[in-house]
Amino acid sequence: MKHVDISIADESHSRYAQEICDVISASAKVRGTGIAKRTPEYIYAKMKSGNAIIALFQKRFAGFCYIEVWGHEKYVAHSGLIVHPDFRNQGLAKKIKEFTFNHSLQKYPTSKVFGITTGLAVMKINSDLGYKPVTFSELTDDPKFWSGCKTCTNFEILTSKDHKMCLCTGMLYDPSKKERKKEKWFNRSVLKRLKNIKQTMLVSNKQLLLWKK
């Protein structure tokens, strides 16, 4: 693997904001689901506040992730995890996620860390860090968080289920329970089957909603 430097982003990294958005957008088109778009201004604001992590290889953009704070710091979420195509399949996503996770625990030590994702690779990374799968009701109820899903292709499914279910899986790390023994719950084949079942059910529901219109 190429030596990639991972650090907390700041204002000096603003020149990468547009490229980060472009890579996120391109990845969303390839996957067709599960990635909310962000603007360069939004990315820059995260950098300026010290709530963004950037990976660089000799000044080339390699990867990115940022932290969002909800419910008066009761919850934090890691979003926008992306790796440039030239640096994928090298374990960089996991390193960026781990760096972001440790940074958020230092900056917000009492906050619960959560995320929603459709990616099995991200679920595995989260599982290794101590996250557990949870229902959406255990995540923040801040409407600003859920409004961030508006640019996702599955937003209509989410709203039709009153923000209680979608193709994404909710995952949560509770620092107050960090001493508990980690349970080995992650099973890629089982989760893949469950994901396919949920996708079939929810997409059928979406088609029914469109038909009713």
Stockholm file with secondary structure:
# STOCKHOLM 1.0

chainA/1-213         MKHVDISIADESHSRYAQEICDVISASAKVRGTGIAKRTPEYIYAKMKSGNAIIALFQKRFAGFCYIEVWGHEKYVAHSGLIVHPDFRNQGLAKKIKEFTFNHSLQKYPTSKVFGITTGLAVMKINSDLGYKPVTFSELTDDPKFWSGCKTCTNFEILTSKDHKMCLCTGMLYDPSKKERKKEKWFNRSVLKRLKNIKQTMLVSNKQLLLWKK
#=GR chainA/1-213 SS CCCCEEEECCGGGGGGHHHHHHHHHHHHHHHCSSCCCCCHHHHHHHHHTTCEEEEEETTEEEEEEEEEEETTTTEEEEEEEEECGGGCSSSHHHHHHHHHHHHHHHHSTTSEEEEEESCHHHHHHHHHHTCEEECGGGSCCCHHHHHTTTTSTTHHHHHHTTTSCCSSEEEEECGGGTTSCCCCCCCHHHHHHHHHHHHHHHHHHHHHHHHHC
#=GC SS_cons         CCCCEEEECCGGGGGGHHHHHHHHHHHHHHHCSSCCCCCHHHHHHHHHTTCEEEEEETTEEEEEEEEEEETTTTEEEEEEEEECGGGCSSSHHHHHHHHHHHHHHHHSTTSEEEEEESCHHHHHHHHHHTCEEECGGGSCCCHHHHHTTTTSTTHHHHHHTTTSCCSSEEEEECGGGTTSCCCCCCCHHHHHHHHHHHHHHHHHHHHHHHHHC
//
